[in-house]
């Protein structure tokens, strides 16, 4: 009777390299985010993303059949979720019963808005500027509705004469600029200080006194 062959044993390296599929997916997405930010959509190569994630291309394509699928998961979905979170937190203002509660909620919400904007800034610019046509689509279908919705929530809290469209754009624009400053400058202020100034500007404006040409329009 022939001797039974010994069962094949996985090497220590193979056992150590094993990771659950969900963990692999997270690692692929993280590597893809870095590569898309560095090279944009057109320049990013799935081979480089796979190497950075420590997998082969077959494994990458098992999780994400196309580069576009990977771009959606790595760039667009986190961006959309962050923007929706920003919008959703504004709804918390409706729970405030006093001016003090409103101020506290506004500061906490603004800090989280700024943290989110700083975190997603590279993904946002990648989504908008990797390709002109796809960037236009991203703005019109994903970003613009969220900016508009943000303005509509802020509008009831604002002074007369400011449209919801303007308020949404102004709020988003200021946060975008502050995120840029925190990314590229060493002079970034503490987020609490920035949030208080942001909310002060929103609630009282920045002019020391009301200009005569505005007063005359009343």
WOSULUR-V58423 format. One record per residue. OMEGA is omega as a letter, one per 20 degrees, with the letter a starting at -180 (999 if undefined). BURIAL is I if it has 9 or more other C-alpha atoms within 8 Angstrom, else O. D_LAST is the distance of its C-alpha to the last C-alpha in whole Angstrom. Layout:
# WOSULUR-V58423
<<OMEGA/BURIAL/D_LAST> <OMEGA/BURIAL/D_LAST>>
This chain:
# WOSULUR-V58423
<<a/O/105> <r/O/102> <r/O/100> <r/O/97> <r/O/94> <r/O/92> <r/O/89> <r/O/86> <r/O/84> <r/O/81> <r/O/81> <r/O/79> <a/O/76> <r/O/76> <a/O/75> <a/O/73> <a/O/71> <r/O/70> <r/O/67> <a/O/65> <a/O/64> <r/O/60> <r/O/61> <a/I/62> <r/I/59> <a/O/56> <r/I/58> <r/I/58> <r/I/54> <r/I/54> <r/I/56> <r/I/54> <r/I/51> <a/O/52> <r/I/54> <r/I/51> <a/I/49> <a/O/51> <a/I/52> <a/I/50> <a/I/51> <a/O/53> <a/O/55> <r/I/55> <a/O/59> <r/I/60> <r/O/63> <r/I/61> <r/I/59> <r/I/62> <a/I/64> <a/I/61> <r/I/61> <r/O/65> <r/I/66> <a/I/67> <r/I/66> <r/O/67> <r/O/66> <a/I/62> <r/I/63> <r/O/64> <a/O/61> <a/I/58> <a/I/60> <r/O/58> <r/O/56> <r/O/53> <r/I/54> <r/I/54> <r/I/51> <a/I/49> <a/I/50> <a/I/50> <a/I/46> <a/I/44> <r/I/45> <r/I/44> <a/I/41> <a/I/40> <r/O/41> <a/I/39> <r/I/36> <r/I/36> <r/O/37> <a/I/34> <a/I/32> <a/O/34> <r/I/33> <r/I/30> <r/I/31> <a/I/32> <a/I/29> <a/O/29> <a/O/32> <r/I/30> <r/O/30> <r/O/29> <r/O/26> <r/O/29> <r/I/31> <a/I/28> <r/O/28> <r/O/32> <a/I/32> <a/I/29> <r/I/31> <a/O/34> <a/I/33> <r/I/31> <r/I/35> <r/I/36> <a/I/34> <r/I/35> <r/O/38> <a/I/38> <r/I/37> <a/I/39> <a/O/42> <a/I/41> <r/I/40> <r/O/43> <a/I/44> <a/I/40> <r/I/41> <a/I/44> <a/I/43> <a/I/40> <r/I/42> <a/I/46> <a/I/46> <a/O/43> <r/O/44> <r/I/44> <r/I/41> <r/I/39> <r/I/40> <a/I/40> <a/I/36> <a/I/35> <a/O/38> <a/I/37> <a/I/34> <r/I/32> <r/I/32> <r/I/32> <r/I/29> <r/I/27> <r/I/28> <r/I/27> <a/I/23> <r/I/24> <a/I/25> <a/I/22> <a/I/19> <a/O/19> <a/O/19> <r/I/16> <r/O/13> <r/O/10> <r/O/10> <a/I/14> <r/O/17> <r/I/20> <r/I/22> <a/I/20> <r/I/20> <r/I/24> <a/I/25> <a/O/23> <a/I/25> <a/I/28> <r/O/28> <r/O/28> <r/I/31> <a/I/33> <r/O/32> <r/I/33> <r/I/36> <a/I/37> <a/I/37> <r/I/39> <a/O/42> <a/O/42> <r/O/41> <a/O/43> <a/O/40> <a/O/39> <r/O/37> <a/O/38> <r/O/36> <r/O/35> <r/O/33> <a/I/32> <r/I/31> <r/I/29> <r/O/27> <a/I/26> <r/I/25> <r/I/23> <a/I/21> <a/O/20> <a/O/19> <a/O/18> <a/O/17> <r/O/19> <r/O/17> <r/O/18> <a/O/15> <r/O/12> <a/O/12> <a/O/10> <r/O/9> <r/O/7> <a/O/6> <a/O/5> <a/O/4> <999/O/0>>
